[in-house]
Amino acid sequence: MTHSNESGKGAGTTRRDFLKASTVAASAAVSGALGISRSVFAAGSDIIRVGMIGCGGRNAGAAAQALTADSGARLVAMCDIFVDRVKGKRAILKEQKPDQVIVDDDHCFAGFDGYKHVIESSDVVLIANAAKFHPLHSMTAIRAGKHVFVEKPHGIDPAGVKLMQQAADLAKQKRLCIVSGLHSRYHEGYAETVQRIYDGAIGDVVAIEENFLRAPYVIINRKPGLSELQWQCSTQYHFRWLSGDDVPQSLVHNLDRSSWVMHNKVPVKCHGLGGRSSMTEPIYGDVFDHHSVIYEFESGVRLYAFCRTTTGCHNGSSSVVLGSKGKADITRCRIWGETNWRWQGRCNPYQREHDILFAAIRSGNPVNNGDYMARSTMVGVMGQISCYTGKEVKWEQINKSDFYYPPRPEDCRDDMDPPVKAGAHGSYPVPKPGFTKMI
C-alpha cells in the first residue's frame, strides 16, 4: 500500500543527511568492489533484457516499473501457467511501453517449466507468481548468473525460506542483484519514521500492533473446462500449497516493518489463533479467513499481529508502535506524544525498488536484500504454522524444521494431480488447530 504524505510541523532539516543516504540503507548490502561484468547486458550492448515469471497483475506492475526505471531495459520473455495471461499482459504492457516490449510469440511460455526459458532469455528476471515457486525460481536465476527481483513472500514454508536465503547468499558471492518486493524498506517516509523511533522520539518501544484487514483477495470464478489443477493455479492465493495463506502472503509486510523497528531482531516465540468462519464456499479454497498472532521478542516487547479476509467487516492496514513517550504509525509516517511529527514528501516504493535495482546493475554495485527478506518471511511462516497447529512455535524450532507443503516445487508438472481436493460438499479441507501437525 502506498501512502502520499503531506507534512505537518516538525519535519526537521537535521534529517537531510539521513534522507540522502536512504538509497544506501534501502539497498541493504551494496558492495563497492569490482563492477558487474558487462556480459550481463544483451550481446555486450547497453540493452538489459528483462523477463517475467508470472503474468498476474503484480508482475505486470513490476514490469512497467522496471521499464520505467531504465530506458535501456527491454521486456523480451514472459511465462505463466496460462498462455492467455501471457499474451494478455503482453498486449497491455506493449500499449504502455511500445518501444520497450519486444516479446515475440516464441518467447511466450506456458506451464510449470516456462520459468527455465525466461531465465535463459533474460539478464534480469522479475518473479511474481505463486509464492511456492519464488525460492526455486530465484535460485535457478542466480545460478544462471541473472539478476532477480522477487515478490514477497520469499517462501511459504521453512524449506522454501531456507532455499531463498541460500539464493541471496549465492547472489552475494556472484555479485548479482537480488531485490525484495517487501517494499516498505524502499519508502523514504517509512525509513525516516523508523530512524526517529531509533533516535528515541517515542521513548522505549513497549508494544507493536499490526493490522492487515480486508475483504477476500482476488476472487476468481471457476471457468468451464479447467482441470482441478488449472483451477487451483488460477486462484492461487486461496490454496495453501501455492500461497502459504495470509500471514506470510499479506501480513509479512507488517511483520517486516516490526522487525525493522526492533533493529532487525526476530521474535523468540509466538502463539497464534486462526480459522475459517464465513468464507467457506469452494471458491475460497483451503485457507483460513482470519489470523491473530502474538510474537514475543527477547526484550519482552510483544507484537500483536492481525490479518483477516472476510466480507462485511471493518477493514484497515496499520503499523502502530507504542512507546513510553508516545506512539508512531509507520505507514502514515506520523509520531504523537512528547514529540509530534509528520513526514513531508511523497514516495512510490514500488517504483523506487526498481530504480535502485537498475541503477545498481548499471553502476556495477550490486544490491542484495538478503539480510531481511528471508528473515521476515520466516517470521510470517512461524506465525502461520502456529495458527494452523494451535501450538506455540519458537524461532529456534522453525529454523530447524525442513517442513514443506507437498509437492516440492521442482516436482510440479502440468499433468499432475493437485495435492488437495474438494470434499463431498465441494469445500476444501482446512487445518484443525490442536490436531494438525507440521513441525
C-alpha positions as CSV (number, residue, x, y, z in Angstrom):
1,M,0.0,0.0,0.0
2,T,1.4,3.4,-1.0
3,H,0.6,6.4,1.1
4,S,1.0,10.0,-0.1
5,N,2.1,12.0,2.9
6,E,1.9,15.7,3.4
7,S,4.0,17.2,6.2
8,G,3.0,18.9,9.4
9,K,5.2,20.9,11.7
10,G,8.4,19.2,12.9
11,A,9.9,17.8,9.7
12,G,13.3,19.0,10.7
13,T,16.2,19.7,8.4
14,T,18.5,17.6,10.6
15,R,17.3,14.6,8.7
16,R,18.6,15.7,5.3
17,D,21.7,13.6,5.5
18,F,19.6,10.6,6.5
19,L,17.3,11.0,3.5
20,K,20.2,11.4,1.2
21,A,21.6,8.2,2.5
22,S,18.3,6.3,2.4
23,T,19.1,4.8,-1.0
24,V,22.1,3.1,0.5
25,A,20.1,2.0,3.5
26,A,17.4,0.5,1.3
27,S,20.0,-1.3,-0.7
28,A,20.8,-3.3,2.5
29,A,24.1,-4.7,1.3
30,V,25.6,-2.7,-1.5
31,S,29.0,-3.9,-2.4
32,G,31.6,-1.5,-3.9
33,A,34.3,-3.7,-5.1
34,L,34.7,-4.9,-8.7
35,G,32.0,-3.9,-11.1
36,I,29.4,-6.3,-12.5
37,S,30.6,-7.7,-15.9
38,R,29.1,-6.0,-18.9
39,S,28.3,-9.5,-20.2
40,V,25.1,-9.1,-18.2
41,F,23.8,-6.9,-21.0
42,A,22.5,-8.5,-24.2
43,A,25.3,-9.1,-26.6
44,G,27.5,-6.7,-24.7
45,S,25.3,-3.8,-25.5
46,D,23.6,-1.3,-23.3
47,I,20.3,-3.2,-23.6
48,I,19.2,-5.0,-20.4
49,R,16.9,-7.9,-21.2
50,V,14.0,-8.4,-18.8
51,G,11.9,-11.5,-18.3
52,M,8.7,-12.0,-16.4
53,I,7.9,-15.2,-14.4
54,G,4.2,-14.9,-13.7
55,C,1.8,-12.7,-15.6
56,G,-0.7,-11.6,-12.9
57,G,-1.3,-8.0,-12.0
58,R,1.6,-7.7,-9.6
59,N,4.2,-8.7,-12.1
60,A,2.7,-6.6,-14.8
61,G,3.1,-3.7,-12.5
62,A,6.7,-4.7,-11.7
63,A,7.5,-5.0,-15.4
64,A,6.1,-1.5,-16.1
65,Q,8.2,-0.2,-13.2
66,A,11.3,-1.9,-14.4
67,L,10.9,-0.4,-17.9
68,T,10.3,3.0,-16.4
69,A,13.4,2.7,-14.3
70,D,15.8,2.2,-17.2
71,S,15.3,3.3,-20.8
72,G,17.6,0.6,-22.0
73,A,15.5,-2.2,-20.5
74,R,13.7,-4.4,-22.9
75,L,11.0,-6.9,-22.0
76,V,12.0,-10.0,-24.0
77,A,10.3,-13.1,-22.4
78,M,7.2,-13.9,-20.3
79,C,5.7,-17.1,-18.8
80,D,2.7,-18.1,-16.8
81,I,0.8,-21.3,-16.2
82,F,-1.8,-19.9,-18.7
83,V,-0.7,-18.7,-22.1
84,D,-3.7,-16.4,-22.4
85,R,-2.4,-14.5,-19.4
86,V,0.9,-14.1,-21.0
87,K,-0.5,-12.7,-24.2
88,G,-3.0,-10.5,-22.4
89,K,-0.3,-8.9,-20.3
90,R,2.0,-8.6,-23.2
91,A,-0.7,-6.5,-25.1
92,I,-1.2,-4.3,-22.0
93,L,2.5,-3.7,-21.5
94,K,3.1,-3.1,-25.2
95,E,0.5,-0.4,-25.1
96,Q,2.2,1.2,-22.1
97,K,5.8,0.8,-23.3
98,P,5.6,0.2,-27.1
99,D,9.4,0.7,-27.7
100,Q,10.5,-1.5,-24.8
101,V,8.2,-4.5,-25.1
102,I,9.7,-6.8,-27.8
103,V,8.4,-10.2,-26.7
104,D,7.6,-12.3,-29.8
105,D,5.4,-15.4,-29.8
106,D,8.4,-17.7,-29.5
107,H,9.2,-16.1,-26.1
108,C,5.7,-16.5,-24.6
109,F,5.9,-19.6,-22.5
110,A,3.3,-21.5,-20.5
111,G,3.3,-24.3,-17.9
112,F,5.3,-25.1,-14.8
113,D,8.6,-25.3,-16.8
114,G,8.2,-21.9,-18.5
115,Y,10.5,-20.2,-16.0
116,K,13.5,-22.0,-17.3
117,H,13.1,-20.5,-20.8
118,V,12.5,-17.0,-19.4
119,I,15.7,-17.2,-17.3
120,E,17.7,-18.4,-20.3
121,S,16.4,-15.4,-22.4
122,S,17.0,-12.7,-19.8
123,D,19.5,-10.6,-17.9
124,V,17.1,-9.6,-15.2
125,V,14.2,-11.8,-14.0
126,L,11.0,-10.5,-12.4
127,I,9.4,-13.2,-10.2
128,A,5.9,-12.6,-9.1
129,N,4.0,-15.9,-9.5
130,A,2.7,-18.4,-6.9
131,A,4.8,-17.9,-3.8
132,K,5.6,-21.6,-3.6
133,F,8.0,-21.2,-6.5
134,H,9.7,-17.9,-5.5
135,P,12.7,-19.6,-3.9
136,L,13.3,-22.2,-6.6
137,H,12.9,-19.7,-9.4
138,S,15.2,-17.2,-7.7
139,M,17.9,-19.8,-7.0
140,T,17.7,-21.0,-10.6
141,A,18.1,-17.5,-11.9
142,I,21.0,-16.7,-9.6
143,R,22.8,-19.9,-10.5
144,A,22.4,-18.9,-14.2
145,G,24.1,-15.6,-13.5
146,K,20.9,-13.4,-13.7
147,H,19.8,-10.5,-11.5
148,V,16.5,-11.0,-9.7
149,F,13.5,-9.0,-8.4
150,V,11.3,-11.3,-6.4
151,E,8.0,-10.5,-4.8
152,K,7.1,-11.4,-1.3
153,P,6.6,-13.8,0.4
154,H,10.1,-15.3,-0.1
155,G,8.9,-18.8,0.6
156,I,5.7,-20.3,2.2
157,D,7.4,-23.0,4.4
158,P,10.7,-23.4,6.3
159,A,12.3,-25.4,3.5
160,G,11.4,-22.7,0.9
161,V,12.6,-19.8,3.1
162,K,15.9,-21.6,3.7
163,L,16.4,-22.0,-0.1
164,M,15.7,-18.3,-0.6
165,Q,18.4,-17.4,2.0
166,Q,20.8,-19.7,0.1
167,A,19.9,-17.9,-3.2
168,A,20.6,-14.5,-1.6
169,D,23.9,-15.7,-0.2
170,L,24.9,-17.1,-3.6
171,A,23.9,-13.8,-5.3
172,K,26.3,-12.0,-2.9
173,Q,29.1,-14.4,-3.9
174,K,28.4,-14.0,-7.6
175,R,28.0,-10.2,-7.3
176,L,24.4,-10.3,-8.6
177,C,21.5,-8.2,-7.5
178,I,18.5,-9.7,-5.6
179,V,15.8,-7.2,-4.7
180,S,12.8,-8.0,-2.5
181,G,9.2,-7.0,-3.0
182,L,9.0,-6.1,0.7
183,H,8.6,-2.5,-0.5
184,S,8.4,-0.8,2.9
185,R,12.2,-0.7,3.1
186,Y,12.2,1.5,0.0
187,H,9.7,4.0,1.3
188,E,11.6,7.2,2.4
189,G,8.9,8.3,4.8
190,Y,8.8,4.9,6.5
191,A,12.6,4.9,6.7
192,E,12.7,8.3,8.4
193,T,9.9,7.3,10.8
194,V,11.9,4.2,11.8
195,Q,15.0,6.3,12.2
196,R,13.2,8.7,14.6
197,I,12.0,5.8,16.6
198,Y,15.6,4.7,16.8
199,D,16.5,8.2,17.9
200,G,14.1,8.0,20.9
201,A,11.2,10.1,19.6
202,I,8.7,7.7,21.3
203,G,10.9,6.6,24.1
204,D,11.4,2.8,24.6
205,V,9.3,0.6,22.4
206,V,6.7,-1.1,24.6
207,A,4.5,-3.0,22.1
208,I,3.6,-3.1,18.5
209,E,0.2,-3.6,16.8
210,E,0.0,-4.7,13.2
211,N,-3.2,-4.9,11.1
212,F,-3.9,-6.1,7.6
213,L,-7.7,-6.4,7.4
214,R,-9.6,-6.6,4.1
215,A,-12.1,-8.4,2.0
216,P,-11.2,-11.7,0.3
217,Y,-8.3,-11.2,-2.1
218,V,-8.6,-11.7,-5.9
219,I,-11.8,-13.8,-6.1
220,I,-12.0,-15.6,-9.5
221,N,-14.9,-17.6,-10.7
222,R,-14.1,-21.0,-12.0
223,K,-14.1,-21.1,-15.8
224,P,-15.7,-24.1,-17.6
225,G,-13.2,-26.6,-18.9
226,L,-10.5,-26.0,-16.3
227,S,-8.9,-29.1,-14.7
228,E,-8.8,-29.1,-10.9
229,L,-5.0,-28.3,-11.1
230,Q,-5.7,-25.4,-13.5
231,W,-8.5,-24.1,-11.3
232,Q,-6.3,-24.0,-8.2
233,C,-3.4,-22.4,-10.1
234,S,-5.8,-19.7,-11.4
235,T,-6.8,-18.7,-7.9
236,Q,-3.5,-19.5,-6.2
237,Y,-4.0,-17.1,-3.3
238,H,-6.7,-19.4,-1.9
239,F,-4.7,-22.6,-1.7
240,R,-2.1,-23.2,1.0
241,W,0.2,-25.3,-1.2
242,L,0.6,-22.4,-3.6
243,S,0.4,-19.3,-1.4
244,G,1.1,-20.3,2.1
245,D,-2.0,-18.4,3.3
246,D,-2.4,-14.9,4.5
247,V,0.2,-14.4,7.3
248,P,3.2,-15.0,5.0
249,Q,1.3,-13.7,2.0
250,S,0.0,-10.4,3.3
251,L,0.9,-9.7,6.9
252,V,4.5,-10.3,6.0
253,H,4.7,-6.6,5.1
254,N,3.7,-5.6,8.6
255,L,6.0,-8.2,10.2
256,D,8.9,-6.9,8.2
257,R,8.2,-3.3,9.4
258,S,8.0,-4.6,13.0
259,S,11.3,-6.5,12.7
260,W,12.8,-3.3,11.2
261,V,11.6,-1.2,14.3
262,M,13.2,-3.9,16.5
263,H,16.6,-3.3,14.9
264,N,16.0,-6.4,12.6
265,K,15.8,-8.8,15.5
266,V,13.5,-11.8,15.5
267,P,10.8,-12.9,18.0
268,V,11.9,-15.8,20.2
269,K,8.4,-17.4,20.1
270,C,4.8,-16.9,19.1
271,H,1.4,-18.3,19.5
272,G,-1.4,-17.9,17.0
273,L,-5.2,-18.3,16.7
274,G,-6.9,-18.7,13.3
275,G,-9.6,-20.5,11.4
276,R,-12.3,-20.2,8.7
277,S,-15.5,-18.7,9.9
278,S,-17.5,-17.4,7.0
279,M,-15.5,-17.8,3.8
280,T,-16.3,-21.5,3.4
281,E,-17.5,-21.9,-0.2
282,P,-15.3,-23.8,-2.7
283,I,-14.2,-20.5,-4.3
284,Y,-12.2,-19.7,-1.2
285,G,-10.1,-22.8,-1.4
286,D,-8.4,-24.2,1.7
287,V,-7.1,-21.1,3.5
288,F,-8.2,-19.5,6.8
289,D,-10.1,-16.3,6.7
290,H,-8.7,-14.8,10.0
291,H,-5.5,-15.0,11.9
292,S,-4.2,-13.5,15.2
293,V,-0.5,-14.0,16.2
294,I,1.3,-12.7,19.3
295,Y,5.0,-12.6,18.9
296,E,7.4,-12.1,21.8
297,F,10.9,-10.6,21.5
298,E,13.8,-11.4,23.8
299,S,13.5,-7.9,25.3
300,G,9.9,-8.7,26.4
301,V,8.3,-6.5,23.7
302,R,5.2,-8.1,22.3
303,L,3.9,-7.8,18.7
304,Y,0.2,-8.2,18.2
305,A,-0.5,-9.1,14.6
306,F,-3.8,-9.5,12.9
307,C,-5.0,-10.3,9.4
308,R,-8.4,-11.1,8.0
309,T,-10.0,-11.7,4.6
310,T,-13.8,-11.6,5.2
311,T,-16.6,-9.5,3.8
312,G,-18.8,-7.0,5.6
313,C,-16.2,-6.3,8.4
314,H,-14.0,-3.4,9.5
315,N,-11.0,-3.1,7.2
316,G,-7.7,-1.3,7.6
317,S,-4.0,-1.5,7.4
318,S,-1.6,-0.1,10.0
319,S,1.7,-0.5,11.8
320,V,1.5,1.2,15.2
321,V,4.4,1.3,17.5
322,L,3.7,2.1,21.2
323,G,6.4,3.7,23.2
324,S,7.0,5.0,26.7
325,K,6.8,8.6,25.5
326,G,4.4,8.4,22.5
327,K,3.4,6.3,19.5
328,A,4.2,6.1,15.8
329,D,2.3,4.9,12.8
330,I,4.9,3.8,10.2
331,T,2.6,3.6,7.2
332,R,1.3,7.1,7.9
333,C,4.7,8.5,8.8
334,R,3.5,10.1,12.0
335,I,4.5,10.4,15.6
336,W,2.4,11.6,18.5
337,G,3.2,12.2,22.2
338,E,6.1,14.2,23.7
339,T,7.2,14.6,20.0
340,N,4.6,15.4,17.3
341,W,5.9,15.0,13.8
342,R,4.7,14.1,10.3
343,W,6.8,13.4,7.3
344,Q,6.8,15.8,4.3
345,G,7.0,14.2,0.9
346,R,5.8,11.6,-1.5
347,C,7.3,8.3,-2.3
348,N,6.3,5.3,-4.6
349,P,8.3,2.5,-3.1
350,Y,7.2,0.1,-5.8
351,Q,8.9,2.3,-8.4
352,R,11.9,3.1,-6.2
353,E,12.9,-0.6,-5.7
354,H,13.3,-0.9,-9.5
355,D,15.0,2.4,-9.8
356,I,17.6,1.2,-7.2
357,L,17.9,-2.3,-8.8
358,F,18.6,-1.0,-12.3
359,A,20.9,1.8,-11.1
360,A,22.9,-0.9,-9.2
361,I,23.2,-3.0,-12.3
362,R,24.4,-0.1,-14.3
363,S,26.9,1.1,-11.7
364,G,28.3,-2.3,-11.0
365,N,27.5,-2.1,-7.3
366,P,25.1,-5.0,-6.6
367,V,22.1,-4.5,-4.2
368,N,21.2,-7.5,-2.1
369,N,18.2,-7.5,0.2
370,G,19.0,-11.0,1.6
371,D,19.7,-9.6,5.1
372,Y,15.9,-9.2,5.8
373,M,13.9,-10.8,3.0
374,A,14.2,-14.4,4.2
375,R,14.2,-13.5,7.9
376,S,10.9,-11.5,7.8
377,T,9.3,-14.2,5.7
378,M,10.3,-16.9,8.2
379,V,8.6,-14.8,10.9
380,G,5.4,-15.0,8.8
381,V,5.8,-18.7,8.3
382,M,6.3,-19.2,12.0
383,G,3.1,-17.4,12.8
384,Q,1.1,-19.2,10.1
385,I,2.2,-22.6,11.4
386,S,1.3,-21.6,14.9
387,C,-2.2,-20.7,13.7
388,Y,-2.6,-24.0,11.8
389,T,-1.4,-26.2,14.6
390,G,-2.6,-24.3,17.7
391,K,0.9,-24.7,19.2
392,E,3.5,-22.2,20.4
393,V,6.3,-22.1,17.9
394,K,9.8,-21.0,18.8
395,W,12.2,-19.2,16.4
396,E,14.8,-21.9,17.0
397,Q,12.2,-24.6,16.3
398,I,11.0,-23.1,13.0
399,N,14.6,-22.7,11.8
400,K,15.4,-26.3,12.5
401,S,12.4,-27.6,10.5
402,D,12.6,-28.7,6.9
403,F,8.8,-28.9,6.6
404,Y,7.3,-28.1,3.2
405,Y,3.9,-28.1,1.6
406,P,4.0,-31.0,-0.9
407,P,4.7,-31.4,-3.7
408,R,8.2,-29.9,-3.9
409,P,8.3,-27.0,-6.3
410,E,10.7,-28.8,-8.6
411,D,8.4,-31.8,-8.8
412,C,5.3,-29.9,-10.1
413,R,4.2,-30.9,-13.5
414,D,1.4,-29.8,-15.9
415,D,-0.3,-33.2,-15.8
416,M,-0.1,-33.9,-12.1
417,D,-3.0,-34.1,-9.6
418,P,-3.2,-31.3,-7.1
419,P,-2.3,-32.2,-3.6
420,V,-5.7,-31.1,-2.2
421,K,-9.1,-31.9,-3.5
422,A,-12.6,-30.8,-2.5
423,G,-14.7,-32.9,-0.1
424,A,-18.2,-34.3,-0.6
425,H,-19.9,-30.9,-0.3
426,G,-17.5,-29.2,-2.6
427,S,-15.5,-27.3,0.0
428,Y,-11.8,-28.0,0.6
429,P,-10.5,-29.3,4.0
430,V,-8.6,-26.9,6.2
431,P,-6.1,-27.4,9.1
432,K,-7.6,-28.2,12.5
433,P,-5.7,-26.4,15.3
434,G,-4.9,-28.8,18.1
435,F,-4.9,-31.8,15.6
436,T,-2.8,-30.7,12.6
437,K,0.9,-31.4,12.9
438,M,3.5,-29.7,10.8
439,I,6.8,-29.3,12.7
